[in-house]
Amino acid sequence: MPSSSGFDLAAARRALPILDEVTYLNTGTVGIMAEPVLAAHLAAVAQYERGGHVAEEAARQGYERARAALARLIGVEPDEVALTRNATDGVALVAASLKLGPDGLVLTTDQEHPAVLFPWALAQRRGRGQLSFFSVSFDPDETYRRFVRAVRPATRLVVISHVSCETGARLPVEAICSYCRERGILTLVDCAQSVGQFGVDLRQMGCDFATGNGHKWLCGPKGTGFLYVRADRLPLLEPPLVGAGATAPPFDRRLLGEDPAAAPWDFVASARRFEYGTRNLHDYAALSAAIEYLEGFG
Ligand SMILES: Cc1ncc(COP(=O)(O)O)c(C=O)c1O
């Protein structure tokens, strides 16, 4: 029977057989994969693992389909999306890439996940940035007022969750991003608890960077995530690591010559600059399947 919101709830529950055994309430940690998505996942794993190089092109297409599906879901361009292993990766990449002096303040909240706190704690240890805090209220207007009071002239970046993993409080991210944009302060929004739970439009939100994952509310494969970098903010991020696939022009031994340090290569001019080496392309095929499955509910 279709529910009042138009989809067949019983069929949706049948696609999640563990619900016969338990009431599953831990989607905010790892979601459970619907059977049709799992079938696509297993097929993609089998195809790539059996075919290796023969299946490489198909696997790569699946990987790019996931990037396109994610970009569509969060309202940005595929070139602005780096595919990562998890939400923590996205925060860690920004923390390791953004040039910040020791006095540059990184303003965050008292309800952040270790995914936010550790990368910035490490950056601070290494002399880049200094953490400062404001506290989250269940009242978004009060959260906003506390945020404004906590901003200092030295505040360079604001890092906030879209939805707190501690209390479920939803932060007034649009208002915070708008305030920051008007004052030249950068914003990084941790969307680990929002993407897949409700509609998220990053362009409308107005953040500079955002991070999220595929394995929570999107009910996609474990170990999949994304980092969004607004196109015009890309030059601000110099990746801490590099390898084949992350450079332009692509690797050519003749170009590197005898002195790779002096060779005229640069990071690729898209968020793909954070991706290098052999990757788990097949897992991402299932991420686009998960997104398309959820989109099917309307
Ligand atoms: C708000 C928030 N940020 C980040 C994370 C970490 O996500 P991941 O394990 O994908 O790095 C979580 C996980 O629970 C979270 O709730």
The ligand as a Tripos MOL2 file, in Angstrom:
@<TRIPOS>MOLECULE
LIG
   16    16     1     0     0
SMALL
NO_CHARGES

@<TRIPOS>ATOM
      1 C1         28.4730   15.2730   12.5930 C.3       1 LIG1
      2 C2         29.4290   14.1780   12.2070 C.ar      1 LIG1
      3 N1         30.5520   14.4980   11.5540 N.ar      1 LIG1
      4 C3         31.4200   13.5750   11.1590 C.ar      1 LIG1
      5 C4         31.2120   12.2390   11.4220 C.ar      1 LIG1
      6 C5         32.2290   11.2540   10.9850 C.3       1 LIG1
      7 O1         31.8370   10.6350    9.8040 O.3       1 LIG1
      8 P1         32.7970    9.6390    9.0690 P.3       1 LIG1
      9 O2         32.8550    8.3910    9.8870 O.co2     1 LIG1
     10 O3         32.1790    9.4230    7.7250 O.co2     1 LIG1
     11 O4         34.1360   10.2660    8.9500 O.co2     1 LIG1
     12 C6         30.0670   11.8430   12.0960 C.ar      1 LIG1
     13 C7         29.8260   10.4190   12.4010 C.2       1 LIG1
     14 O5         29.0050   10.0520   13.1910 O.2       1 LIG1
     15 C8         29.1480   12.8440   12.4990 C.ar      1 LIG1
     16 O6         28.0370   12.5320   13.1550 O.3       1 LIG1
@<TRIPOS>BOND
     1     1     2 1
     2     2     3 ar
     3     2    15 ar
     4     3     4 ar
     5     4     5 ar
     6     5     6 1
     7     5    12 ar
     8     6     7 1
     9     7     8 1
    10     8     9 2
    11     8    10 1
    12     8    11 1
    13    12    13 1
    14    12    15 ar
    15    13    14 2
    16    15    16 1
@<TRIPOS>SUBSTRUCTURE
     1 LIG1         1 GROUP 0 **** ****
